[in-house]
Amino acid sequence: MIRSQQLERPHLRLHIPRRDRLQALVPLRSAAARKLDLIVGYQAMALINQDIARAFTPCEEEAERCLTQYRRAEH
């Protein structure tokens, strides 16, 4: 009788949320990978800044011409 009780497996039911199960499958990111992501992000931002500068430079030049004419007319 004692022997048959030892062979019985305990009935345990654990509930692990799906989010935690999925997160366990995702490998942790290394510090080097995060740095590379930052570099890629900064490069993308640089391209966006170039586009913005290209779009607004003519407007700034026109504003500077108008301001210069206004100052000359004032003196």
PDB file of N, H, CA, C and O in Angstrom:
ATOM      1  N   MET A   1       0.813  -1.200   0.000  1.00  0.00           N
ATOM      2  CA  MET A   1       0.000   0.000   0.000  1.00  0.00           C
ATOM      3  C   MET A   1       0.856   1.263   0.000  1.00  0.00           C
ATOM      4  O   MET A   1       0.540   2.218  -0.709  1.00  0.00           O
ATOM      5  N   ILE A   2       1.897   1.282   0.757  1.00  0.00           N
ATOM      6  H   ILE A   2       2.153   0.506   1.333  1.00  0.00           H
ATOM      7  CA  ILE A   2       2.775   2.440   0.804  1.00  0.00           C
ATOM      8  C   ILE A   2       3.426   2.646  -0.556  1.00  0.00           C
ATOM      9  O   ILE A   2       3.586   3.778  -1.012  1.00  0.00           O
ATOM     10  N   ARG A   3       3.791   1.573  -1.184  1.00  0.00           N
ATOM     11  H   ARG A   3       3.661   0.653  -0.814  1.00  0.00           H
ATOM     12  CA  ARG A   3       4.438   1.657  -2.479  1.00  0.00           C
ATOM     13  C   ARG A   3       3.516   2.256  -3.538  1.00  0.00           C
ATOM     14  O   ARG A   3       3.982   3.051  -4.355  1.00  0.00           O
ATOM     15  N   SER A   4       2.270   1.920  -3.558  1.00  0.00           N
ATOM     16  H   SER A   4       1.892   1.275  -2.894  1.00  0.00           H
ATOM     17  CA  SER A   4       1.338   2.460  -4.537  1.00  0.00           C
ATOM     18  C   SER A   4       1.082   3.947  -4.302  1.00  0.00           C
ATOM     19  O   SER A   4       0.822   4.684  -5.253  1.00  0.00           O
ATOM     20  N   GLN A   5       1.149   4.384  -3.086  1.00  0.00           N
ATOM     21  H   GLN A   5       1.360   3.786  -2.313  1.00  0.00           H
ATOM     22  CA  GLN A   5       0.964   5.810  -2.805  1.00  0.00           C
ATOM     23  C   GLN A   5       2.164   6.617  -3.292  1.00  0.00           C
ATOM     24  O   GLN A   5       2.002   7.767  -3.700  1.00  0.00           O
ATOM     25  N   GLN A   6       3.340   6.050  -3.257  1.00  0.00           N
ATOM     26  H   GLN A   6       3.471   5.116  -2.926  1.00  0.00           H
ATOM     27  CA  GLN A   6       4.528   6.753  -3.707  1.00  0.00           C
ATOM     28  C   GLN A   6       4.542   6.923  -5.222  1.00  0.00           C
ATOM     29  O   GLN A   6       5.147   7.868  -5.728  1.00  0.00           O
ATOM     30  N   LEU A   7       3.900   6.046  -5.937  1.00  0.00           N
ATOM     31  H   LEU A   7       3.409   5.278  -5.526  1.00  0.00           H
ATOM     32  CA  LEU A   7       3.898   6.131  -7.389  1.00  0.00           C
ATOM     33  C   LEU A   7       2.880   7.138  -7.911  1.00  0.00           C
ATOM     34  O   LEU A   7       2.953   7.544  -9.071  1.00  0.00           O
ATOM     35  N   GLU A   8       1.956   7.537  -7.090  1.00  0.00           N
ATOM     36  H   GLU A   8       1.898   7.208  -6.148  1.00  0.00           H
ATOM     37  CA  GLU A   8       0.968   8.515  -7.542  1.00  0.00           C
ATOM     38  C   GLU A   8       1.619   9.884  -7.684  1.00  0.00           C
ATOM     39  O   GLU A   8       2.340  10.347  -6.801  1.00  0.00           O
ATOM     40  N   ARG A   9       1.357  10.487  -8.767  1.00  0.00           N
ATOM     41  H   ARG A   9       0.772  10.110  -9.484  1.00  0.00           H
ATOM     42  CA  ARG A   9       1.896  11.832  -8.990  1.00  0.00           C
ATOM     43  C   ARG A   9       0.966  12.852  -8.357  1.00  0.00           C
ATOM     44  O   ARG A   9      -0.253  12.683  -8.384  1.00  0.00           O
ATOM     45  N   PRO A  10       1.524  13.894  -7.795  1.00  0.00           N
ATOM     46  CA  PRO A  10       0.654  14.917  -7.214  1.00  0.00           C
ATOM     47  C   PRO A  10      -0.094  15.666  -8.323  1.00  0.00           C
ATOM     48  O   PRO A  10       0.433  15.852  -9.419  1.00  0.00           O
ATOM     49  N   HIS A  11      -1.277  16.076  -8.038  1.00  0.00           N
ATOM     50  H   HIS A  11      -1.705  15.925  -7.147  1.00  0.00           H
ATOM     51  CA  HIS A  11      -2.089  16.805  -9.007  1.00  0.00           C
ATOM     52  C   HIS A  11      -1.942  18.299  -8.747  1.00  0.00           C
ATOM     53  O   HIS A  11      -2.635  18.862  -7.899  1.00  0.00           O
ATOM     54  N   LEU A  12      -1.058  18.918  -9.464  1.00  0.00           N
ATOM     55  H   LEU A  12      -0.495  18.460 -10.153  1.00  0.00           H
ATOM     56  CA  LEU A  12      -0.832  20.353  -9.328  1.00  0.00           C
ATOM     57  C   LEU A  12      -1.250  21.039 -10.615  1.00  0.00           C
ATOM     58  O   LEU A  12      -0.937  20.583 -11.715  1.00  0.00           O
ATOM     59  N   ARG A  13      -1.945  22.114 -10.458  1.00  0.00           N
ATOM     60  H   ARG A  13      -2.199  22.484  -9.565  1.00  0.00           H
ATOM     61  CA  ARG A  13      -2.317  22.911 -11.628  1.00  0.00           C
ATOM     62  C   ARG A  13      -1.864  24.336 -11.365  1.00  0.00           C
ATOM     63  O   ARG A  13      -2.309  24.991 -10.422  1.00  0.00           O
ATOM     64  N   LEU A  14      -0.993  24.784 -12.200  1.00  0.00           N
ATOM     65  H   LEU A  14      -0.631  24.252 -12.965  1.00  0.00           H
ATOM     66  CA  LEU A  14      -0.506  26.148 -12.084  1.00  0.00           C
ATOM     67  C   LEU A  14      -1.065  26.965 -13.232  1.00  0.00           C
ATOM     68  O   LEU A  14      -1.140  26.496 -14.367  1.00  0.00           O
ATOM     69  N   HIS A  15      -1.447  28.164 -12.932  1.00  0.00           N
ATOM     70  H   HIS A  15      -1.386  28.545 -12.009  1.00  0.00           H
ATOM     71  CA  HIS A  15      -1.902  29.058 -13.994  1.00  0.00           C
ATOM     72  C   HIS A  15      -0.815  30.096 -14.241  1.00  0.00           C
ATOM     73  O   HIS A  15      -0.514  30.921 -13.377  1.00  0.00           O
ATOM     74  N   ILE A  16      -0.237  30.041 -15.424  1.00  0.00           N
ATOM     75  H   ILE A  16      -0.480  29.371 -16.125  1.00  0.00           H
ATOM     76  CA  ILE A  16       0.764  31.025 -15.827  1.00  0.00           C
ATOM     77  C   ILE A  16       0.131  31.847 -16.936  1.00  0.00           C
ATOM     78  O   ILE A  16      -0.250  31.307 -17.974  1.00  0.00           O
ATOM     79  N   PRO A  17       0.018  33.155 -16.719  1.00  0.00           N
ATOM     80  CA  PRO A  17      -0.629  33.997 -17.732  1.00  0.00           C
ATOM     81  C   PRO A  17       0.055  33.876 -19.099  1.00  0.00           C
ATOM     82  O   PRO A  17       1.264  33.665 -19.196  1.00  0.00           O
ATOM     83  N   ARG A  18      -0.746  34.015 -20.131  1.00  0.00           N
ATOM     84  H   ARG A  18      -1.728  34.187 -20.053  1.00  0.00           H
ATOM     85  CA  ARG A  18      -0.245  33.877 -21.504  1.00  0.00           C
ATOM     86  C   ARG A  18       0.870  34.881 -21.782  1.00  0.00           C
ATOM     87  O   ARG A  18       1.853  34.558 -22.449  1.00  0.00           O
ATOM     88  N   ARG A  19       0.712  36.098 -21.268  1.00  0.00           N
ATOM     89  H   ARG A  19      -0.087  36.361 -20.726  1.00  0.00           H
ATOM     90  CA  ARG A  19       1.730  37.132 -21.472  1.00  0.00           C
ATOM     91  C   ARG A  19       3.075  36.672 -20.912  1.00  0.00           C
ATOM     92  O   ARG A  19       4.113  36.867 -21.545  1.00  0.00           O
ATOM     93  N   ASP A  20       3.058  36.061 -19.725  1.00  0.00           N
ATOM     94  H   ASP A  20       2.215  35.903 -19.210  1.00  0.00           H
ATOM     95  CA  ASP A  20       4.298  35.576 -19.120  1.00  0.00           C
ATOM     96  C   ASP A  20       4.887  34.409 -19.906  1.00  0.00           C
ATOM     97  O   ASP A  20       6.106  34.303 -20.045  1.00  0.00           O
ATOM     98  N   ARG A  21       4.022  33.535 -20.421  1.00  0.00           N
ATOM     99  H   ARG A  21       3.032  33.622 -20.308  1.00  0.00           H
ATOM    100  CA  ARG A  21       4.511  32.414 -21.228  1.00  0.00           C
ATOM    101  C   ARG A  21       5.192  32.919 -22.495  1.00  0.00           C
ATOM    102  O   ARG A  21       6.252  32.425 -22.878  1.00  0.00           O
ATOM    103  N   LEU A  22       4.572  33.912 -23.146  1.00  0.00           N
ATOM    104  H   LEU A  22       3.711  34.313 -22.835  1.00  0.00           H
ATOM    105  CA  LEU A  22       5.158  34.449 -24.374  1.00  0.00           C
ATOM    106  C   LEU A  22       6.445  35.196 -24.081  1.00  0.00           C
ATOM    107  O   LEU A  22       7.404  35.118 -24.849  1.00  0.00           O
ATOM    108  N   GLN A  23       6.468  35.924 -22.965  1.00  0.00           N
ATOM    109  H   GLN A  23       5.689  35.987 -22.341  1.00  0.00           H
ATOM    110  CA  GLN A  23       7.666  36.674 -22.616  1.00  0.00           C
ATOM    111  C   GLN A  23       8.838  35.737 -22.334  1.00  0.00           C
ATOM    112  O   GLN A  23       9.988  36.086 -22.601  1.00  0.00           O
ATOM    113  N   ALA A  24       8.557  34.564 -21.803  1.00  0.00           N
ATOM    114  H   ALA A  24       7.622  34.281 -21.586  1.00  0.00           H
ATOM    115  CA  ALA A  24       9.615  33.598 -21.535  1.00  0.00           C
ATOM    116  C   ALA A  24      10.259  33.113 -22.824  1.00  0.00           C
ATOM    117  O   ALA A  24      11.409  32.676 -22.814  1.00  0.00           O
ATOM    118  N   LEU A  25       9.535  33.186 -23.929  1.00  0.00           N
ATOM    119  H   LEU A  25       8.600  33.541 -23.937  1.00  0.00           H
ATOM    120  CA  LEU A  25      10.069  32.730 -25.213  1.00  0.00           C
ATOM    121  C   LEU A  25      10.915  33.789 -25.901  1.00  0.00           C
ATOM    122  O   LEU A  25      11.682  33.469 -26.810  1.00  0.00           O
ATOM    123  N   VAL A  26      10.790  35.042 -25.483  1.00  0.00           N
ATOM    124  H   VAL A  26      10.168  35.302 -24.744  1.00  0.00           H
ATOM    125  CA  VAL A  26      11.511  36.140 -26.126  1.00  0.00           C
ATOM    126  C   VAL A  26      12.895  36.249 -25.497  1.00  0.00           C
ATOM    127  O   VAL A  26      13.003  36.400 -24.280  1.00  0.00           O
ATOM    128  N   PRO A  27      13.945  36.176 -26.291  1.00  0.00           N
ATOM    129  CA  PRO A  27      15.286  36.307 -25.715  1.00  0.00           C
ATOM    130  C   PRO A  27      15.515  37.732 -25.225  1.00  0.00           C
ATOM    131  O   PRO A  27      15.020  38.695 -25.810  1.00  0.00           O
ATOM    132  N   LEU A  28      16.273  37.844 -24.141  1.00  0.00           N
ATOM    133  H   LEU A  28      16.674  37.061 -23.666  1.00  0.00           H
ATOM    134  CA  LEU A  28      16.587  39.172 -23.615  1.00  0.00           C
ATOM    135  C   LEU A  28      17.574  39.851 -24.544  1.00  0.00           C
ATOM    136  O   LEU A  28      18.465  39.213 -25.105  1.00  0.00           O
ATOM    137  N   ARG A  29      17.402  41.140 -24.695  1.00  0.00           N
ATOM    138  H   ARG A  29      16.678  41.658 -24.240  1.00  0.00           H
ATOM    139  CA  ARG A  29      18.268  41.897 -25.589  1.00  0.00           C
ATOM    140  C   ARG A  29      19.562  42.254 -24.865  1.00  0.00           C
ATOM    141  O   ARG A  29      19.551  42.591 -23.681  1.00  0.00           O
ATOM    142  N   SER A  30      20.645  42.179 -25.570  1.00  0.00           N
ATOM    143  H   SER A  30      20.654  41.905 -26.532  1.00  0.00           H
ATOM    144  CA  SER A  30      21.933  42.497 -24.978  1.00  0.00           C
ATOM    145  C   SER A  30      22.169  44.004 -25.041  1.00  0.00           C
ATOM    146  O   SER A  30      21.493  44.727 -25.773  1.00  0.00           O
ATOM    147  N   ALA A  31      23.137  44.452 -24.261  1.00  0.00           N
ATOM    148  H   ALA A  31      23.686  43.864 -23.667  1.00  0.00           H
ATOM    149  CA  ALA A  31      23.480  45.875 -24.250  1.00  0.00           C
ATOM    150  C   ALA A  31      23.973  46.305 -25.632  1.00  0.00           C
ATOM    151  O   ALA A  31      23.681  47.418 -26.070  1.00  0.00           O
ATOM    152  N   ALA A  32      24.710  45.445 -26.319  1.00  0.00           N
ATOM    153  H   ALA A  32      24.947  44.541 -25.964  1.00  0.00           H
ATOM    154  CA  ALA A  32      25.214  45.778 -27.656  1.00  0.00           C
ATOM    155  C   ALA A  32      24.066  45.955 -28.634  1.00  0.00           C
ATOM    156  O   ALA A  32      24.107  46.849 -29.478  1.00  0.00           O
ATOM    157  N   ALA A  33      23.041  45.117 -28.532  1.00  0.00           N
ATOM    158  H   ALA A  33      23.008  44.390 -27.846  1.00  0.00           H
ATOM    159  CA  ALA A  33      21.889  45.246 -29.427  1.00  0.00           C
ATOM    160  C   ALA A  33      21.154  46.558 -29.171  1.00  0.00           C
ATOM    161  O   ALA A  33      20.688  47.206 -30.109  1.00  0.00           O
ATOM    162  N   ARG A  34      21.050  46.951 -27.900  1.00  0.00           N
ATOM    163  H   ARG A  34      21.429  46.425 -27.138  1.00  0.00           H
ATOM    164  CA  ARG A  34      20.391  48.222 -27.587  1.00  0.00           C
ATOM    165  C   ARG A  34      21.182  49.399 -28.136  1.00  0.00           C
ATOM    166  O   ARG A  34      20.604  50.369 -28.627  1.00  0.00           O
ATOM    167  N   LYS A  35      22.515  49.313 -28.053  1.00  0.00           N
ATOM    168  H   LYS A  35      22.985  48.526 -27.655  1.00  0.00           H
ATOM    169  CA  LYS A  35      23.349  50.394 -28.596  1.00  0.00           C
ATOM    170  C   LYS A  35      23.193  50.483 -30.111  1.00  0.00           C
ATOM    171  O   LYS A  35      23.120  51.576 -30.673  1.00  0.00           O
ATOM    172  N   LEU A  36      23.144  49.327 -30.765  1.00  0.00           N
ATOM    173  H   LEU A  36      23.203  48.439 -30.309  1.00  0.00           H
ATOM    174  CA  LEU A  36      22.948  49.339 -32.222  1.00  0.00           C
ATOM    175  C   LEU A  36      21.596  49.937 -32.577  1.00  0.00           C
ATOM    176  O   LEU A  36      21.480  50.673 -33.557  1.00  0.00           O
ATOM    177  N   ASP A  37      20.574  49.627 -31.790  1.00  0.00           N
ATOM    178  H   ASP A  37      20.669  49.029 -30.994  1.00  0.00           H
ATOM    179  CA  ASP A  37      19.253  50.219 -32.031  1.00  0.00           C
ATOM    180  C   ASP A  37      19.305  51.734 -31.887  1.00  0.00           C
ATOM    181  O   ASP A  37      18.683  52.456 -32.667  1.00  0.00           O
ATOM    182  N   LEU A  38      20.048  52.220 -30.890  1.00  0.00           N
ATOM    183  H   LEU A  38      20.553  51.634 -30.256  1.00  0.00           H
ATOM    184  CA  LEU A  38      20.195  53.668 -30.717  1.00  0.00           C
ATOM    185  C   LEU A  38      20.898  54.292 -31.907  1.00  0.00           C
ATOM    186  O   LEU A  38      20.502  55.358 -32.379  1.00  0.00           O
ATOM    187  N   ILE A  39      21.939  53.633 -32.392  1.00  0.00           N
ATOM    188  H   ILE A  39      22.261  52.768 -32.008  1.00  0.00           H
ATOM    189  CA  ILE A  39      22.677  54.166 -33.545  1.00  0.00           C
ATOM    190  C   ILE A  39      21.765  54.250 -34.757  1.00  0.00           C
ATOM    191  O   ILE A  39      21.751  55.259 -35.462  1.00  0.00           O
ATOM    192  N   VAL A  40      21.008  53.196 -34.999  1.00  0.00           N
ATOM    193  H   VAL A  40      21.019  52.376 -34.426  1.00  0.00           H
ATOM    194  CA  VAL A  40      20.079  53.187 -36.134  1.00  0.00           C
ATOM    195  C   VAL A  40      19.041  54.297 -35.969  1.00  0.00           C
ATOM    196  O   VAL A  40      18.685  54.967 -36.938  1.00  0.00           O
ATOM    197  N   GLY A  41      18.561  54.488 -34.748  1.00  0.00           N
ATOM    198  H   GLY A  41      18.851  53.944 -33.961  1.00  0.00           H
ATOM    199  CA  GLY A  41      17.587  55.541 -34.482  1.00  0.00           C
ATOM    200  C   GLY A  41      18.159  56.924 -34.742  1.00  0.00           C
ATOM    201  O   GLY A  41      17.501  57.774 -35.341  1.00  0.00           O
ATOM    202  N   TYR A  42      19.402  57.148 -34.283  1.00  0.00           N
ATOM    203  H   TYR A  42      19.937  56.457 -33.796  1.00  0.00           H
ATOM    204  CA  TYR A  42      20.031  58.452 -34.505  1.00  0.00           C
ATOM    205  C   TYR A  42      20.287  58.702 -35.987  1.00  0.00           C
ATOM    206  O   TYR A  42      20.160  59.831 -36.459  1.00  0.00           O
ATOM    207  N   GLN A  43      20.645  57.655 -36.716  1.00  0.00           N
ATOM    208  H   GLN A  43      20.749  56.737 -36.333  1.00  0.00           H
ATOM    209  CA  GLN A  43      20.850  57.819 -38.163  1.00  0.00           C
ATOM    210  C   GLN A  43      19.536  58.191 -38.853  1.00  0.00           C
ATOM    211  O   GLN A  43      19.517  59.028 -39.755  1.00  0.00           O
ATOM    212  N   ALA A  44      18.455  57.572 -38.430  1.00  0.00           N
ATOM    213  H   ALA A  44      18.470  56.892 -37.697  1.00  0.00           H
ATOM    214  CA  ALA A  44      17.151  57.908 -39.005  1.00  0.00           C
ATOM    215  C   ALA A  44      16.773  59.346 -38.666  1.00  0.00           C
ATOM    216  O   ALA A  44      16.239  60.070 -39.505  1.00  0.00           O
ATOM    217  N   MET A  45      17.054  59.754 -37.428  1.00  0.00           N
ATOM    218  H   MET A  45      17.488  59.165 -36.746  1.00  0.00           H
ATOM    219  CA  MET A  45      16.755  61.134 -37.035  1.00  0.00           C
ATOM    220  C   MET A  45      17.589  62.124 -37.849  1.00  0.00           C
ATOM    221  O   MET A  45      17.100  63.196 -38.206  1.00  0.00           O
ATOM    222  N   ALA A  46      18.839  61.776 -38.144  1.00  0.00           N
ATOM    223  H   ALA A  46      19.237  60.905 -37.855  1.00  0.00           H
ATOM    224  CA  ALA A  46      19.697  62.655 -38.944  1.00  0.00           C
ATOM    225  C   ALA A  46      19.114  62.861 -40.334  1.00  0.00           C
ATOM    226  O   ALA A  46      19.132  63.975 -40.857  1.00  0.00           O
ATOM    227  N   LEU A  47      18.593  61.788 -40.939  1.00  0.00           N
ATOM    228  H   LEU A  47      18.578  60.883 -40.514  1.00  0.00           H
ATOM    229  CA  LEU A  47      17.973  61.923 -42.265  1.00  0.00           C
ATOM    230  C   LEU A  47      16.731  62.806 -42.208  1.00  0.00           C
ATOM    231  O   LEU A  47      16.495  63.616 -43.104  1.00  0.00           O
ATOM    232  N   ILE A  48      15.941  62.646 -41.150  1.00  0.00           N
ATOM    233  H   ILE A  48      16.133  61.988 -40.421  1.00  0.00           H
ATOM    234  CA  ILE A  48      14.744  63.479 -40.994  1.00  0.00           C
ATOM    235  C   ILE A  48      15.149  64.940 -40.823  1.00  0.00           C
ATOM    236  O   ILE A  48      14.534  65.829 -41.411  1.00  0.00           O
ATOM    237  N   ASN A  49      16.188  65.192 -40.015  1.00  0.00           N
ATOM    238  H   ASN A  49      16.689  64.470 -39.537  1.00  0.00           H
ATOM    239  CA  ASN A  49      16.651  66.569 -39.808  1.00  0.00           C
ATOM    240  C   ASN A  49      17.168  67.188 -41.107  1.00  0.00           C
ATOM    241  O   ASN A  49      16.967  68.378 -41.351  1.00  0.00           O
ATOM    242  N   GLN A  50      17.830  66.384 -41.938  1.00  0.00           N
ATOM    243  H   GLN A  50      17.992  65.417 -41.740  1.00  0.00           H
ATOM    244  CA  GLN A  50      18.292  66.892 -43.235  1.00  0.00           C
ATOM    245  C   GLN A  50      17.105  67.305 -44.105  1.00  0.00           C
ATOM    246  O   GLN A  50      17.141  68.349 -44.755  1.00  0.00           O
ATOM    247  N   ASP A  51      16.066  66.492 -44.113  1.00  0.00           N
ATOM    248  H   ASP A  51      16.037  65.644 -43.585  1.00  0.00           H
ATOM    249  CA  ASP A  51      14.870  66.817 -44.895  1.00  0.00           C
ATOM    250  C   ASP A  51      14.216  68.102 -44.384  1.00  0.00           C
ATOM    251  O   ASP A  51      13.792  68.947 -45.172  1.00  0.00           O
ATOM    252  N   ILE A  52      14.140  68.237 -43.078  1.00  0.00           N
ATOM    253  H   ILE A  52      14.484  67.550 -42.437  1.00  0.00           H
ATOM    254  CA  ILE A  52      13.536  69.448 -42.492  1.00  0.00           C
ATOM    255  C   ILE A  52      14.365  70.667 -42.834  1.00  0.00           C
ATOM    256  O   ILE A  52      13.820  71.700 -43.223  1.00  0.00           O
ATOM    257  N   ALA A  53      15.684  70.559 -42.693  1.00  0.00           N
ATOM    258  H   ALA A  53      16.126  69.720 -42.378  1.00  0.00           H
ATOM    259  CA  ALA A  53      16.558  71.689 -43.014  1.00  0.00           C
ATOM    260  C   ALA A  53      16.440  72.059 -44.486  1.00  0.00           C
ATOM    261  O   ALA A  53      16.413  73.241 -44.829  1.00  0.00           O
ATOM    262  N   ARG A  54      16.368  71.051 -45.360  1.00  0.00           N
ATOM    263  H   ARG A  54      16.389  70.091 -45.081  1.00  0.00           H
ATOM    264  CA  ARG A  54      16.234  71.311 -46.794  1.00  0.00           C
ATOM    265  C   ARG A  54      14.922  72.026 -47.098  1.00  0.00           C
ATOM    266  O   ARG A  54      14.868  72.887 -47.976  1.00  0.00           O
ATOM    267  N   ALA A  55      13.875  71.669 -46.375  1.00  0.00           N
ATOM    268  H   ALA A  55      13.919  70.970 -45.662  1.00  0.00           H
ATOM    269  CA  ALA A  55      12.567  72.277 -46.626  1.00  0.00           C
ATOM    270  C   ALA A  55      12.498  73.708 -46.102  1.00  0.00           C
ATOM    271  O   ALA A  55      11.854  74.556 -46.720  1.00  0.00           O
ATOM    272  N   PHE A  56      13.153  73.991 -44.969  1.00  0.00           N
ATOM    273  H   PHE A  56      13.676  73.302 -44.468  1.00  0.00           H
ATOM    274  CA  PHE A  56      13.007  75.302 -44.345  1.00  0.00           C
ATOM    275  C   PHE A  56      14.108  76.294 -44.672  1.00  0.00           C
ATOM    276  O   PHE A  56      13.954  77.484 -44.395  1.00  0.00           O
ATOM    277  N   THR A  57      15.207  75.851 -45.247  1.00  0.00           N
ATOM    278  H   THR A  57      15.333  74.885 -45.473  1.00  0.00           H
ATOM    279  CA  THR A  57      16.297  76.773 -45.574  1.00  0.00           C
ATOM    280  C   THR A  57      15.844  77.883 -46.520  1.00  0.00           C
ATOM    281  O   THR A  57      16.166  79.044 -46.264  1.00  0.00           O
ATOM    282  N   PRO A  58      15.117  77.592 -47.596  1.00  0.00           N
ATOM    283  CA  PRO A  58      14.659  78.694 -48.462  1.00  0.00           C
ATOM    284  C   PRO A  58      13.773  79.696 -47.702  1.00  0.00           C
ATOM    285  O   PRO A  58      13.857  80.901 -47.939  1.00  0.00           O
ATOM    286  N   CYS A  59      12.942  79.207 -46.806  1.00  0.00           N
ATOM    287  H   CYS A  59      12.873  78.229 -46.613  1.00  0.00           H
ATOM    288  CA  CYS A  59      12.079  80.103 -46.035  1.00  0.00           C
ATOM    289  C   CYS A  59      12.909  80.997 -45.121  1.00  0.00           C
ATOM    290  O   CYS A  59      12.628  82.187 -44.981  1.00  0.00           O
ATOM    291  N   GLU A  60      13.932  80.415 -44.500  1.00  0.00           N
ATOM    292  H   GLU A  60      14.160  79.448 -44.613  1.00  0.00           H
ATOM    293  CA  GLU A  60      14.793  81.199 -43.618  1.00  0.00           C
ATOM    294  C   GLU A  60      15.586  82.234 -44.406  1.00  0.00           C
ATOM    295  O   GLU A  60      15.776  83.360 -43.947  1.00  0.00           O
ATOM    296  N   GLU A  61      16.049  81.848 -45.600  1.00  0.00           N
ATOM    297  H   GLU A  61      15.894  80.933 -45.973  1.00  0.00           H
ATOM    298  CA  GLU A  61      16.791  82.795 -46.429  1.00  0.00           C
ATOM    299  C   GLU A  61      15.887  83.942 -46.871  1.00  0.00           C
ATOM    300  O   GLU A  61      16.303  85.100 -46.874  1.00  0.00           O
ATOM    301  N   GLU A  62      14.664  83.622 -47.239  1.00  0.00           N
ATOM    302  H   GLU A  62      14.326  82.681 -47.237  1.00  0.00           H
ATOM    303  CA  GLU A  62      13.708  84.662 -47.634  1.00  0.00           C
ATOM    304  C   GLU A  62      13.407  85.580 -46.456  1.00  0.00           C
ATOM    305  O   GLU A  62      13.344  86.798 -46.620  1.00  0.00           O
ATOM    306  N   ALA A  63      13.222  85.014 -45.287  1.00  0.00           N
ATOM    307  H   ALA A  63      13.273  84.024 -45.154  1.00  0.00           H
ATOM    308  CA  ALA A  63      12.960  85.827 -44.094  1.00  0.00           C
ATOM    309  C   ALA A  63      14.149  86.727 -43.789  1.00  0.00           C
ATOM    310  O   ALA A  63      13.962  87.878 -43.396  1.00  0.00           O
ATOM    311  N   GLU A  64      15.356  86.231 -43.961  1.00  0.00           N
ATOM    312  H   GLU A  64      15.508  85.295 -44.280  1.00  0.00           H
ATOM    313  CA  GLU A  64      16.555  87.038 -43.708  1.00  0.00           C
ATOM    314  C   GLU A  64      16.652  88.190 -44.714  1.00  0.00           C
ATOM    315  O   GLU A  64      17.029  89.301 -44.341  1.00  0.00           O
ATOM    316  N   ARG A  65      16.313  87.935 -45.997  1.00  0.00           N
ATOM    317  H   ARG A  65      16.007  87.032 -46.300  1.00  0.00           H
ATOM    318  CA  ARG A  65      16.316  89.006 -46.995  1.00  0.00           C
ATOM    319  C   ARG A  65      15.303  90.091 -46.639  1.00  0.00           C
ATOM    320  O   ARG A  65      15.594  91.284 -46.717  1.00  0.00           O
ATOM    321  N   CYS A  66      14.100  89.648 -46.245  1.00  0.00           N
ATOM    322  H   CYS A  66      13.864  88.678 -46.182  1.00  0.00           H
ATOM    323  CA  CYS A  66      13.077  90.633 -45.871  1.00  0.00           C
ATOM    324  C   CYS A  66      13.503  91.449 -44.661  1.00  0.00           C
ATOM    325  O   CYS A  66      13.296  92.662 -44.620  1.00  0.00           O
ATOM    326  N   LEU A  67      14.094  90.791 -43.684  1.00  0.00           N
ATOM    327  H   LEU A  67      14.263  89.806 -43.717  1.00  0.00           H
ATOM    328  CA  LEU A  67      14.533  91.482 -42.481  1.00  0.00           C
ATOM    329  C   LEU A  67      15.653  92.467 -42.798  1.00  0.00           C
ATOM    330  O   LEU A  67      15.693  93.568 -42.249  1.00  0.00           O
ATOM    331  N   THR A  68      16.565  92.068 -43.688  1.00  0.00           N
ATOM    332  H   THR A  68      16.534  91.174 -44.135  1.00  0.00           H
ATOM    333  CA  THR A  68      17.660  92.969 -44.086  1.00  0.00           C
ATOM    334  C   THR A  68      17.098  94.186 -44.806  1.00  0.00           C
ATOM    335  O   THR A  68      17.535  95.303 -44.528  1.00  0.00           O
ATOM    336  N   GLN A  69      16.142  94.015 -45.725  1.00  0.00           N
ATOM    337  H   GLN A  69      15.788  93.107 -45.951  1.00  0.00           H
ATOM    338  CA  GLN A  69      15.529  95.147 -46.429  1.00  0.00           C
ATOM    339  C   GLN A  69      14.813  96.072 -45.455  1.00  0.00           C
ATOM    340  O   GLN A  69      14.869  97.295 -45.581  1.00  0.00           O
ATOM    341  N   TYR A  70      14.144  95.472 -44.490  1.00  0.00           N
ATOM    342  H   TYR A  70      14.099  94.478 -44.388  1.00  0.00           H
ATOM    343  CA  TYR A  70      13.416  96.268 -43.487  1.00  0.00           C
ATOM    344  C   TYR A  70      14.396  97.108 -42.665  1.00  0.00           C
ATOM    345  O   TYR A  70      14.136  98.281 -42.397  1.00  0.00           O
ATOM    346  N   ARG A  71      15.502  96.519 -42.271  1.00  0.00           N
ATOM    347  H   ARG A  71      15.713  95.566 -42.488  1.00  0.00           H
ATOM    348  CA  ARG A  71      16.499  97.255 -41.467  1.00  0.00           C
ATOM    349  C   ARG A  71      17.125  98.374 -42.287  1.00  0.00           C
ATOM    350  O   ARG A  71      17.356  99.465 -41.765  1.00  0.00           O
ATOM    351  N   ARG A  72      17.405  98.121 -43.569  1.00  0.00           N
ATOM    352  H   ARG A  72      17.217  97.235 -43.993  1.00  0.00           H
ATOM    353  CA  ARG A  72      17.988  99.162 -44.410  1.00  0.00           C
ATOM    354  C   ARG A  72      17.000 100.319 -44.620  1.00  0.00           C
ATOM    355  O   ARG A  72      17.399 101.483 -44.632  1.00  0.00           O
ATOM    356  N   ALA A  73      15.737  99.999 -44.781  1.00  0.00           N
ATOM    357  H   ALA A  73      15.413  99.053 -44.771  1.00  0.00           H
ATOM    358  CA  ALA A  73      14.722 101.028 -44.996  1.00  0.00           C
ATOM    359  C   ALA A  73      14.523 101.863 -43.714  1.00  0.00           C
ATOM    360  O   ALA A  73      14.166 103.039 -43.785  1.00  0.00           O
ATOM    361  N   GLU A  74      14.751 101.260 -42.577  1.00  0.00           N
ATOM    362  H   GLU A  74      15.041 100.304 -42.519  1.00  0.00           H
ATOM    363  CA  GLU A  74      14.569 101.954 -41.313  1.00  0.00           C
ATOM    364  C   GLU A  74      15.668 102.976 -41.075  1.00  0.00           C
ATOM    365  O   GLU A  74      15.407 104.016 -40.470  1.00  0.00           O
ATOM    366  N   HIS A  75      16.901 102.713 -41.534  1.00  0.00           N
ATOM    367  H   HIS A  75      17.113 101.868 -42.025  1.00  0.00           H
ATOM    368  CA  HIS A  75      18.040 103.616 -41.260  1.00  0.00           C
ATOM    369  C   HIS A  75      18.225 104.553 -42.362  1.00  0.00           C
ATOM    370  O   HIS A  75      19.128 105.388 -42.318  1.00  0.00           O
TER     371      HIS A  75
END
